[in-house]
Amino acid sequence: MQISITARHFELAQSHKSHAEEQLKRLSRFVENIINADLTVTLEKYRYTAEMNIKVGGAMLVSKEEAAELFPAIDNAADKMARQLKKHNAKLHNHRVKKEALPQVEEDPESDA
């Protein structure tokens, strides 16, 4: 999994960067085939915006969260992405049998007699 972290309008401290990498690596336990993970953190006036883009197989999942502080913004975006990855994984591994796939057996009314 390739991880890229970008900070806009401010410098990202090493502790923030390691926390963000830890959150992104934690997401790999939900889905095995994560190709790319991008995190963009933006500072606008008084709020931080964390946007995660994760490419899984052929799908691109996006989560975006805002908070007054940096750590909650990253954590909330990671939690939202975890929910999306669980849902994506459930869709891929849905083993329910569809009604159309079951063979239809018709009974002959004459065979009962």
C-alpha positions as CSV (number, residue, x, y, z in Angstrom):
1,M,0.0,0.0,0.0
2,Q,1.4,3.4,-1.0
3,I,0.7,6.1,1.5
4,S,1.0,9.8,0.7
5,I,0.3,12.6,3.2
6,T,-0.1,16.2,2.1
7,A,-0.5,19.3,4.3
8,R,-1.9,22.5,2.8
9,H,-1.3,26.0,4.3
10,F,0.8,24.7,7.2
11,E,3.6,22.4,8.1
12,L,2.8,18.9,9.4
13,A,4.8,18.0,12.4
14,Q,6.4,14.5,12.6
15,S,4.0,13.5,15.4
16,H,1.0,14.4,13.3
17,K,2.5,12.6,10.3
18,S,3.2,9.4,12.3
19,H,-0.4,9.5,13.7
20,A,-1.8,9.8,10.2
21,E,0.3,7.0,8.9
22,E,-0.8,4.8,11.8
23,Q,-4.5,5.6,11.1
24,L,-4.1,4.7,7.4
25,K,-2.2,1.5,8.1
26,R,-5.0,0.5,10.6
27,L,-7.5,0.6,7.6
28,S,-5.7,-2.3,5.9
29,R,-7.2,-4.8,8.4
30,F,-10.6,-4.3,6.8
31,V,-9.6,-4.9,3.2
32,E,-6.6,-6.7,1.9
33,N,-6.1,-5.2,-1.5
34,I,-5.7,-1.4,-0.8
35,I,-3.6,-0.1,-3.6
36,N,-3.1,3.6,-2.7
37,A,-4.0,5.8,0.3
38,D,-3.9,9.6,0.1
39,L,-4.5,11.9,3.0
40,T,-4.8,15.7,2.4
41,V,-5.0,17.9,5.5
42,T,-6.0,21.6,5.0
43,L,-6.0,24.5,7.4
44,E,-8.6,27.1,6.7
45,K,-9.0,29.9,9.2
46,Y,-9.9,28.1,12.4
47,R,-10.6,24.5,11.2
48,Y,-8.7,21.5,9.8
49,T,-10.1,19.5,7.0
50,A,-8.9,15.9,6.5
51,E,-9.7,14.2,3.2
52,M,-8.8,10.5,2.6
53,N,-8.8,8.9,-0.8
54,I,-8.3,5.2,-0.9
55,K,-8.1,3.1,-4.0
56,V,-9.3,-0.5,-3.4
57,G,-9.3,-2.7,-6.5
58,G,-11.3,-0.8,-9.0
59,A,-13.2,1.4,-6.5
60,M,-12.1,4.8,-5.1
61,L,-13.4,5.6,-1.6
62,V,-13.4,9.1,-0.3
63,S,-14.0,10.5,3.2
64,K,-13.8,14.1,4.3
65,E,-14.1,15.5,7.8
66,E,-13.7,18.9,9.5
67,A,-12.7,19.7,13.1
68,A,-11.3,22.5,15.1
69,E,-8.2,20.5,15.9
70,L,-6.0,18.2,13.7
71,F,-6.1,14.9,15.5
72,P,-9.9,14.7,15.7
73,A,-10.2,15.6,12.0
74,I,-7.8,12.7,11.0
75,D,-9.5,10.3,13.4
76,N,-13.0,11.1,12.3
77,A,-12.0,10.7,8.6
78,A,-10.4,7.4,9.4
79,D,-13.5,6.2,11.2
80,K,-15.7,7.2,8.3
81,M,-13.3,5.4,5.9
82,A,-13.4,2.3,8.1
83,R,-17.2,2.2,7.8
84,Q,-16.9,2.6,4.0
85,L,-14.3,-0.2,3.8
86,K,-16.5,-2.6,5.9
87,K,-19.4,-1.9,3.6
88,H,-17.3,-2.3,0.5
89,N,-15.9,-5.6,1.8
90,A,-19.4,-6.9,2.7
91,K,-20.6,-6.1,-0.9
92,L,-17.7,-8.1,-2.3
93,H,-18.3,-11.1,-0.1
94,N,-22.0,-11.2,-0.1
95,H,-22.8,-14.9,-0.3
96,R,-26.5,-14.8,-0.2
97,V,-28.3,-16.8,-2.8
98,K,-30.5,-14.7,-5.1
99,K,-34.0,-15.9,-5.6
100,E,-33.5,-15.9,-9.4
101,A,-30.6,-18.3,-9.1
102,L,-32.6,-21.0,-7.3
103,P,-34.2,-23.6,-9.6
104,Q,-37.9,-23.3,-9.8
105,V,-39.7,-26.6,-9.3
106,E,-43.2,-26.8,-10.5
107,E,-45.6,-29.4,-9.2
108,D,-48.0,-31.2,-11.5
109,P,-51.5,-31.3,-10.1
110,E,-52.1,-34.7,-11.8
111,S,-49.1,-36.3,-10.0
112,D,-50.7,-35.9,-6.6
113,A,-53.6,-38.2,-7.5
